[in-house]
Amino acid sequence: MLRYIYANDLQKFPKLARTMFQDRADQFKTRLGWDVSVDENGEERDQYDALNPLYVIWEMPDGRHGGSMRFLPTTGRVMINEIFGHLTGGSPICSPLIWECTRFCLSRDAGSNVAGALMLGGGEIMRGFGIRHFAGVFDKRMVRIYRAIGSSPEVLGSEGEGREQISVGLWEFTPESYEVVAKRCGISPELSQMWFDRDFGAPATEELALTA
């Protein structure tokens, strides 16, 4: 199932949090060879994990991490502007209607529907928070995955060639794409919305007003 957890609340789910950061280390450092920091516990974190991002996490039946994504509003510090700004023409992406999505990670044990479930969760965030677009950085291997899920981005800029290519993309929420993603990952929109409502306890727009 999907869980929506802010970084400040991860301590309530120690096994889920620990295995998420360990799977990130496994994917980004071990499998992809990225230059990321892994601590003595085998967990990968970066500076943006300290900004209280919202995580969408697929929780396995035994409480372990199956897959996750990380979200931050572009009105604050985000990777796209601070590290990959040259791929957007040097113009910062900054809007309350655009959030950044990063650290798309899948466990080695993830089922075939987990990637789609995470994208479906992203759609719930868009609907619940009134967000128009997600912006994110992705590598060449993700193009096929996004296409299979049914949620391909508009590419704003790229660098590199072949498997080394890195791009910045923009995802737009539409009811049609939401239905396609739900169908392909085999999760009903009703179940997806129930998971979202369970974790926020109230419409997300109301939650934003309460915490503003």
N, C-alpha and C positions, 0 to 999 in steps of 0.2 A: 504494500500500500504506500501511498504518498504521504509525506509529512512536510509541513511548512514550519521551519524553525529559524528564529533569529539567532545570531551568534551568541548573544547574551544568555540564551536559554539552552544552549547545547549541553550544559552540565546536567540537565535533567535527563539526558539520553546518553550516558557515558559510552555504552557499547556502540551505539549508532555513530556517535561523533568520532570515537577512536578509529573505527574501521573505515569511516569516510576519509579521514586524513591519511590513513595508511594506504587505502586504495588510490588516493591521489598520488602518493609517492610512487606506488607501483606503476601507475599508468604514465605519469609525466616524466619521472626520473628513470625508472627501470626499462619500461617498454619504448618510450619515445625519445629518451635521451635528452630531455630539456634541461636547461641550466636552472634548476629549482633547488630550494633549500629543504633538506630533510633532517629532522632532529634525531636525538638519541633514541627516541621511541619509534622511529621509522615513519613519522608523520610529516606530511608536506603542508606548510602554511606559507602565506606571503603577507605583505603589508596590508592588503585589502581585507583579509580575514579579521583584522583588528578594528574595522570600521563598523562593526555590527551589521553585516550584510544579512539578507534573508536567503536561506538555503531551501531548495526543494530537494527532498531526499526520498529515494525509494527504499523502504525498509523491508528486508527479507523476513520470512516467517520466524527466524530465530533471533531477530533483532539486529542483524548485521546490515551494513550498507550494501545496497545493490547498485546505486547510481545516484548522481546528484548534479545540481547546478547552483551557481551563486549569483545573487542579484543585488545591485546597488543603484540608487537613483543618480542620474548624471548631473544633478545639481550639486553634488559633492565630488570628492576625489574618486576617479575611476581610471582603470588601466588604459582604456582607449585614448583618453586625453593625455595622460602622463607618460605613456610609453609608446603608443602607436598613433599619436596625433598626426604624424607625417603621412599616414595612409588615408586621412580624411581631408587632405589638402591644407592642413595646418589650422583649420577652423575647429575649435572645440565643440563637441556635442554636449549641449547643456540645456535641458528642458525637463520640467516636471512630468512631461508626457513621454519621456524616453528613459528607460532604465538599461543599465549594462548587465549583460549575462555572460559569465565567465566560468571557468573550471568545470566544463562539461566532462563528467567522469563516469565510467562504467566499471564495476567490479568484474574480475575475471569470471565470476559465477553468475553474472547478471543474465536473466532470461531474455529472450528475443524481443519482448515487448517493453523492456525497461526504458530504452532510449525514447520510444514514442510516449511512454507514460510521463517522462520528464518534460517533454515538449508540451504535453497536454497540461501539465502543472503550470508551465509558463503561461499558457493560455488562460488558466484560471486567475493567475496574478494580474494579467492584463485586464481581464473583465472586472475583477474585484477591486482593483486600484485605479481603474480608469486610465490605463496606460495605452498609448497609441502604438509605440514601437519598442522593441528590444534592439540594442546594439551589441555586437559581440565580435571578438577576434577568433578566427578558426583556421585550421590548417587544411591541406588538400584532402586528407583522408575523410574529413567530415562532410565533404560535398555529397558523397554517395549516401552517407547516413541520413543527412537532411532530406535528400530526395526520396529515399525509401520511406521515411517517416511521413512525408507529405508536407514539409514545412521548410522550404528553401528560402534563403535570404536574398535581398537585393545587395549586390556587392558594391561597396563604396570605393574600395581601393585595395590593391594587392602588391606584394613584393616577393621576389624569389621565383624559382622555376620548379616544375615537377612536384615531387613529394615535399620539397622544402618551401613551397609557396605558403604565405601567410596572407590572410585577407581580413578586412573589416566588413561586416555585413549588417543589414538592417532588416529586422523581421516585423511584419505588420500583422495585427490580429484581424481576422475576418471570421464570421460565423461558419463560412464554407470550409476554411482551412481547419478550424476547430473540429468540425464534424469528420473531416477526412482523417485527421490525426487520431481521433477517438476510435474510429472504425478500424484503422490499421493496427492500433496497439491492443484492440479488444477490450477497451474499458469504456463503459457507458458514460455519457455526459452526466447522468444523474449521480453515479458513484463518484466521479471525479469532483463534482461540485460538493458532494457530501464531505469528502476528505478536506476540502478547502474550508468549508464552513465549520467543521469540527475544530480545526486548529486556530481559527480566528474568533470563533464564538459570536461574531457579529459581522455584518457586511464590512469588507475591508475599508471602504470609503468612510464609514463611521469610525473605525479604529484609527484611521489617519487623523481624523478630526479630534479624537480624544487625546492623541499623543503629540499633536502639533504644539 
